[in-house]
């Protein structure tokens, strides 16, 4: 008889298999047991179908991170598990606390290096952002030209703009922009000096991205007497309510405010605060009325063009150059070029409306920032490697307990990251304070621009990763390579089979960088001092200059002179277009003479009164000066002029007496040479001497030069102000010292020199921090040796020499390497100057002695401390 047994229901097989597939083995037994128990409970209460359904639901509910199986084999290692990462940072923090001296040295060095690097990143980013905010920046070009004598010019005559608009189909818009450094305005009977005043047509403002708060280009600048101001000027002059208000301009014309724009960003070549319609300029200066004029003119009358998409700027420049042939009688231009708007800021040959920043300066700043960070990284590497002996037992025990080499590498990178992260925070704080001083040194406005943005964060992130890797890679590799058996038997030593260790090489590298900066610093300072102290060929002492308001009124001008000379504090007064050396208002003209190369040459034309040469103590080489009889009207046949020696040489004369009486022609006028003055420097010392022609032209005396008694400066200034306010009540008074104007010619070199001083100090300081740490370690390691030597009779001086000589040897080697590098760098820099210093050998010696002295003081501090230590303390455990 057959027996049939009824099988009791069981959980779904496929559900169990699925659970066993994804569930972690160490949790499977508990989870599966609980699920089975729940299954039989549901079977009894709700039946088989519901029990199966609930079982599947519960299995799927355990697909969670804590229960899922993680693939692992016998070679895997939980390097990046949360527990291990937490352990890395915990141990790293303890080790940094344990080695507080070395951690502090590394933190200070990295923070300083990173702080300077962040500031330089902001400066470079700021300079490269000039005018890149315009939507059409890739299609806007600045018109430049080269004259027949190879000189680059910024001036663009009106005829060029008209030709671009009417005859070249690739041009969308073209316009002139005339800029003025400072003007005098009057609002509600109050006189102001208005800087950054421009004359522009509507087309120019349509090219640029300008936010209009009130008005528009087409309506606000299309007629004479219209002016647009920015919101900051509107607030200053009219408390914000400016529309329809009247501004008296240069006591000559009333302007109606027809528009208000948002203040231009600081990083622009168009710092427009007041924009007057171009039609008004035509009324004020008749020479701008002729739109077909192709001749010379003011360098601040510049041209800009917006090309149609896809148009080649080179092709437009070639077409424009061809058109010169039609206007060769008017124009002295040989060729035209279109300079991208984004590059205008970097061209120092421009006459910029804002300042120019040469690219070599930015390249130099970027390189120096990198070098300072490298010096700080070298500190980290050196101090980490010298601590290897102290940490060898720790590494050995970790390896015995199962740590792999990768574990140890990750631990050390954790220490490096913690230190770099702290240095980034501290460096950012330093940079936030330092950027304001950098603006003062460079005369920039970086602090006014938004410095903290996504690019800064990316720079910090990328820099932090790179510095962590550079600083931590070699020490991590060295520490993780220790053999546990040797280190635990105290047999571990770092054997250096090379004559020059890596650590010594890194110290030399540090001091090479630092000493190159120091040497360049000395030469930079020496060149700038040379600029300031060189005899320019005229007397520049104790002279105040004032810009004259009404140049054509000779009576009131002479009254001003007479009243000033009535005070003993004022020694002399003269009038002219400019001072002998000025970067403002100088005029140039083509002088025709058969003895000149090609029959013509560009001379600098200077309008002077009869006392000009006497006032500036410019000596005559031949003939006479301009006299009172030369100032009379009626010189219709030939005007008397004085030239300088350079002009006479260019005309073919070596004997200055023989040039007297020669006839020249310029501006359509005949002129006779009546005198020759000795050469002086009218341009900066980057340039050669210029040919000059001087003649009396009272209608263009823009500058009054006043020599005062230096001991009575304040009294003299007060007298000038009093008489100015009496004679020129509607004009702004702004006295300037000639010395300050001349110093301004060398702003770029002064900025470069100032930054070299800063970088050299930071570089030396960071290098000496590292040297201090190395000496501290060596002294600690050789304490017992020093005790034994003292017991055996060694003197303090011999012990100091013993500890110091190896480090000083590295500084000397660094000097020998740094000297030719610095010589090459400064030789290249000095090539930009016609008049420059000699690269004297004693400057190199002085820089080397300075570096040696600083290094000796750093080393001696610890060496003397160790030499004075009581030997009983160091030998008590022996």
Secondary structure, DSSP 8 states (H G I E B T S, - for coil): ------------HHHHHHHHHHB-HHHHHHHHHHHHHHHHHHHHHH-HHHHHHHHHHHHHHT-STTTB-----TT---TTSHHHHHHHHHHHHHHHHHTHHHHHHHHHHHHHHHHHHHHHHHHHHHHHTTTTTSTTGGGEEEEEEEETTS-EE----HHHHHHHHHH-TTEEEEEEEEEEEEEEEEETTEEEEEEEEEEE-HHHHHHS---EEE--HHHHSSSTTEEEEEHHHHHHHHTT--TT-EEEETTTEEEEEEEEE----SS-S---SEEEEHHHHHHH-GGGS-TT--S---TTEEEEEEE-TT--HHHHHHHHHHGGGGGTTT--EEEEEEEEGGGGGG-TTS--SS----HHHHHHHHHHHHHHHHHHHHHHHHHHHHTHHHHHHHHHHHHHTT--HHHHHHHHHHHHHHHHHHHHHHHHHHHHHHHHHHHHHHT--GGGS--SSHHHHHHHHHHHHHHHHHHHHHHHHHHHT--HHHHHTT-------SSS-HHHHHHHHHHHHHHHHHHHHHHHHHHHHHHHHS--SS--TTEEEEE-S-TT-HHHHHHHHHHHTTSTTEEEEEEESS-SS-SSS-EEEEEE-TTSGGGEEEEEEEEB-TTHHHHHT--EEEE----GGGGSS---S-EEEEEEHHHHHHTT-SSGGGGTT-EEEETTEEEEEEEEE-----S-TTS----EEEE--GGG--EEEEEE-GGGHHHHHHHHHHHHHHH-TTS----EEHHHHHHHTTHHHHHHHHHHHHHHHHHHHHHHHHHHHHHHHHHHHTHHHHHHHHHTT--HHHHHHHHHHHHHHHHHHHHHHHHHHHHHHHHHHHTT-SS-----HHHHHHHHHHHHHHHHHHHHHHHHHHHTS-HHHHHTT-
